[in-house]
Amino acid sequence: MVANTDTVHHAPPARAGARYYRLILILALLAAFGPLATDMYLPALPQIARDLRTSESAAQFSLSVFFIAVALSQMIYGPLSDRFGRRRPLLCGLALFALASVGCASAGSAGELIGWRVAMALGGAAGMVLSRAVVRDRFSGRESASAFSLLMIVMGAAPILAPIAGAQILPLGGWRGIFWVLLAVGVTAWLAVMFGLPESLPAERRSRLGVLSAVAGYWRLLGERRFLGYALVLGFNAGALFTYITCSPHVFIELNGVSPAGFSAFFGLNALGMLGAAALNRKLLHNHAPGRILGVVLAVVLLAGLALAVCAWTGLGGFPAMVAMLFLTLASGGMVGPNAIALALEPFGRAAGSAAALLGTLQFGMGGLAGALAGCFGTESAAPMGVTLAVCAAAAFASLRLAAGRARQA
């Protein structure tokens, strides 16, 4: 796996037309498979436990196993797409996602549901990792960061709408109805790729390595200090987000008396903040380098994370102060993600699929681990959530030093 900068430049964002925005819309749909397949059925977990006559922890395990399967399966799609192009793995993955949605909707036991959720993760991971690879195929530098920012603006609607949609579907079609809706999403995405997404990696630019050799190249990628630094930035940023997803229902609803509808509103507000940050990032990229923006934003996130930990541990400022610091910490992800992804993938052309896959694996793996650790530290207060977010913010800032030091040497 050799770093290179082979890039096919299409219409840059500055002169983008309808074709560019159609591409971004399709890629955003593919990238949104993660939040759609997780956030949409969060309100249904208690009902799933009752209907399948199982414990709530078993129902929640269907969420945890999805994260784990997504993290691991992304490493398969990267080398496959570098070797055979982006479209074929995408179409196969989306077909599997649609089939698994039918399986989840028809599940008669917790074991069946968990098995089909694994299959859903294996299929959905294709869209999540290859959407990034397609952006890297077509753009580089600031154009790439700008495209990732626009991608996040469009897909930012997913975490806002998914839990709201799930809550609306529940009274009409129950928890099974949510998976029928996800089937429709999978079929729509398959049709969009089939008829609206041309192959972005032509045959002459594809990797000549066998898939097994390409997988071995992951170890070489981890040895790239610059790549590893930006990958860790993304991983710790995901750790903060997953900690919030794991802990916030209990902190908001049980500890602070927020209604389920109010919790959905707070959830949507934070997602809107990420959306706005991504839009601001796109404007800042006209005059500032992605690395400079990332450094300033991570410094802000570090300060907000430390303040959040103090608020959650001591109760200083009460619930409003904690919500404000949460918003600042999470919304900044709209600027961290696009810049870190663009900078991590910049040196890789032919190997963009593998590099994007490893990024996704580290994101979901580290994110899921952080969320699980925060949940293990107790539920008596908001302190575990606040402290874990602060640790993730500090680790992301330190990881940037690792990446920036290597970039300066280069």
N, C-alpha and C positions, 0 to 999 in steps of 0.2 A: 504494500500500500504506500504509494509515493505521493508526497504532497506536491501539488501543482496548481496552477492558476488557469487551466483551460476553462474558458467561459464563452458561451454563445450569447452575445448581447442582442436583446430585442428592444422594443421601444422603451426608453428609459422613463421612469416615473414623471420626470419634468415634462415630457411630451406625450404622456400616456393618453390613449384613447379608449374606445369601448372595448376593444379586444383585451387590453391590459386589465381593465376592471372586471371583465368577465373571468379572466384567468384568476384574479385574486379572489373573486367570489367562490369559484370552484375549490380553490386551495383552502379557503377559510372553512368551507363545509367539511372538507377532509380533515383539517386540523381540529375541528370541533368535536370529533367523534368521542374523545375522552370525556369532556364535560357533559356532553349529551347522554352518554351511556352511564354516567355516574350520578350527576346532579338530578336528572329527571326522575329517578326512582327513589331518591332519598326520602321524600315524604311517604313513600309506600312501604318502607321497611317494617313498621309495626303490623300493617295489614298482611304483608307477606308471611310474617312469623305466625300470625293467627290462622291464616288460610292453609298453610302447609303444616300446621301443628308442630311447630318447632320453636326454639328459643330465639329471642331477638339477637343474641350474639351469633347464632348460626346464620340468621338472615344478614347480619352485618358482615359476616365472613364472605358472603358473595361479593361484597364491595372490595374487601381487602384482597381477595384472590384475583379480582379483575386488575387491580393495580400491579400485582406481582406478575401476572401473565403478560400484561402490556409491556412492563419493563423488560422482560426476557425476550419476548417475541420480536421486539423492534430490532434486535441484533441479527435476526434472520433476514428481515427484509432489506437491510442495508446492502450486504454483499450480493443478494439476489438481484437487486435493482441496478447495482453497478455492473453486473455481468450481463443481464438480459434486458435492461431498460426499465423505465418507470411504469409504463402502462400495464404490462402483463401482471406484475405482482400486485398492482393496485386493484385491477379488476378481479383477480382471484381473492384478494383479501376482503373486498367489499361484498363479494358473493357469499363468502363464509360468514361475514357479519350479519347479512340478511337471513341466512339459514339459521344461525344461532339465535337471532331474535325470535324466530318462530318457535325454536326449542324452548327458550325462556318463557314465552307466552303460554306454552303448553305443559310446562313442568308440573309434575304431580307430587314432588317431594323436594326437600331442601337439597339433597344430593344431586338430583337432576338439575335444579336451578344453578347450583354451583358449577357443575360440569359444563352447562351451556354458557355460563358467564365466562368461563375460561376460553371456550371457542369464540365467543363474541370479542374478547380481548385480542385473540390471535388475528381475527379479521380486521378489527378496528385499528390495530396498530399500523397497518399498511398506510392508511390515510394520514395518520399522525406523523409518521416519520418521512414519508415520501413527499408530502406537501413541502417540507423544508428542503428536500433534495431538489425539487423542481425549481424552487426559488433560486437556489445556488447555481443550478444549471443555466439559468437565464440571466442572472444579475450578479454583480460583485460590488465590493466597497460600499459607498454610501447608498448606491442604488439598491443593494441588497438589504441594508438596514431599513431603508425607506419602505421597501416592499414588505418586509417582515412587520413593520409598524402598521401598515395598512391592513395586513393580514390579521393582526391582533385587534384592530378596530372593528373589522367585520365579524370575526369569530368571537369578539367580546360579548356579543349578544347571547351567546350560548349559556354561560353561567348565570346570566340575568333571567333568561326566559325558561331555561330547563326546569328549575324547581317550581316555578310558577305554573308552567305547562303541566308538570307532573301532578301538582295539587289540583288542577282543574280537570285532568283526565280521571283521577281517582273516583270521584262520585259518578262519573258517566260509564267508565269501562273497567273500573277496578285496577289493581296493579298489573293485571295481564294486558289491559288496554295500553299501558305505557310501552310495553314491548312491541305491540302491534304498530304503534306510532314509530318506534325505532326501526322496525322493518321498513316502513315507508321512507324513512330517512336513508337507510342503506340502499334501497332500490333507486331512489332519486340520485344519490351520489354515484352509483354504478352507471346510470344513464348519462350523467353529466361528464364522467370520465370517458365513457365510450364514444360520445358524440361531440364533446366540447373541449377535450384536453389532448392536444397533440403530444407525441413523444418528445421529451426535452433532452434526451441523451441519445444522439445518433450512434449508429453501430461503430463508427470509426473512433469514437471517444470512450467506448465501453472498456471495462477492465478485462484483461485477458487471463486473469488469475482464476483458478477454480474457486468455488464457493468456500471450500474448507481452508484454502490458503488465505482467502480474504478474511475469514473469521479470525485466523491467527494474527492478521494485521491489526486487530483491535489492541493487542498488547503493545504494538509499536505506536499506535495512536496515543495510548496512555503515557508513553514515554515522551511525547511531544509536550514540553512544558507549557507552551502557549495554549495549546488546545486543552490540556488538562486544567489549566487555571480558569479559562472561561467556562469549561464544562462544570467545574465545581461551583462557580458563581451561579450558574443555572440550577444546579442541584440543590444548593442551600436556599436559593430563592424559592424553589419548589417546596423545600422543607417547610418554609414559613407558611406557604399557601395550604399545604396538606394538613399542617397542624391546625390552622384556622378551620378548615373543613371538618376535621375530626372533632375538635373540642368546642367549637362555637355553638352548636345546638344546645349542649348542656349548660355552657356558661351563660348564654343569652336567655334560654327558656326556663331552665331549672333554677339557676342561681340568681337571675335578675328579673324573673317574672315577665319576660317578653312573650307575647303571643306568637303562635306559629306564623300568622300573617305578618306580624311585625318583624319576625326573624327573616322572612323572605324579603321584606323591604330592605333590611340592613344588608342582607346578602347581595341584593341587586345594586344597592348604593356602592358597595365596594367594587363590584364588577364595573359599574359606570365610571368609577374613579380610574380603574385600569384602562378603560376605553379612552378617557380623556387624556391620560398620561401618554398613551400610544400616539394619539393625534398630535399632542404637543411635541413628542419626540420627532415625529415626521417633519415638523416645521423647523425644529432646532437643527436637524441634519443638513439643512441648506447652508448653514454657516459654521457648524461645529462637527468635529470628527466623532465617530461613534465611541471611541475609547474615552475621550474627554467627558462626554455626556455620562457615560457609564460610571466614571470615577466620582463625579459630583453626586449623582443619584444614589450610589451606594453609601456615600458619606451621610446623606440625609436619612437613608433607611437605617443606618447604624444608630444615629441619634434618636430616631423615632422608636426603634426597637428597644433601646435602653430605657427610654421614657415609659414605654409600654410595660416593660418588666417591673419598673418601680411602681407604676399605677396598679398593676395586677397584684403585686406582692403586698403593698402597704395599704391599698385602697385610696391613695391620694388622688383627689379629683373625682372620685366616684366613678360610676358607670359612664357618664359622658366623656370624661377624660380618656378612659380606656377605649371607647369607640372611636374617638378622634385619632388616637395614636394607631389603632388598628387600621383605620382608613388610610393614613399616610403611609404606613408600612406596606400594605397590600397594593394600594393604587400604584405605587412606584414600580411594581412588577411590569406595568405597561411600558416602561422605559428600559428596565433591566433586560427583559427577554429578547426583544428585537435586536438590541445592540450586541448582547453577549453571543447570541446565535450567529449573527452575521460575522462577528470577529472570529469566532471559533471555526466556522466553515470556510473562511476566506482563503486559506492556503490550499484547499482541496477542490479539485475539479472532477477528475474521473472517480475519485473515492468519496464524493460528496454523500452518496447514499449510506456508506458505512459510517462516515463521520456523524451524519445526522442521526443514524440509528443509535450510536453510542451515546450521543447527547441525550436522546430520549430515554434510554435505559437508565442513565445516571439520574436524570430528572425524576422519573417515576420511582426508581429504587430509593434514592435519598429522601424524596418527598414522603413516600410511604413509611420509611423507617422513622423519620422525624415525627410524623403523626402518631405512629404506634408508641414511640417512646413517651410523647407528651401524655398519651392516654394512660400509660402505666404509672405515672407519678401521682395519681389520685384525682378525684373530682370534687374535693371539698371547697376549692376556690379556683379563681382564674389564674393563679400563680403558675401552674405548669404550662399553660398556653403562653402566657406572657414571657416567661423565662426562655422557653424553647424558641419562640420567635426572635428574641434578642440574641440568643446564641447563633441562630441561623444567619441573622443580619451581620454579626461580627465575623462569622466564618466566610460569608460571601465577600465582605470587604477585604479580608486577608487573602482570599483566593485571587482577587483582582491584582494584588501586589505580585503574586506569582506569575500571572499571565502578562502583566504590563512589563515586568522586568525582562521577560523573554522577548517581548515585542520590541523593546528598546535595543536589545542586543542584535536582533535581526535587522 
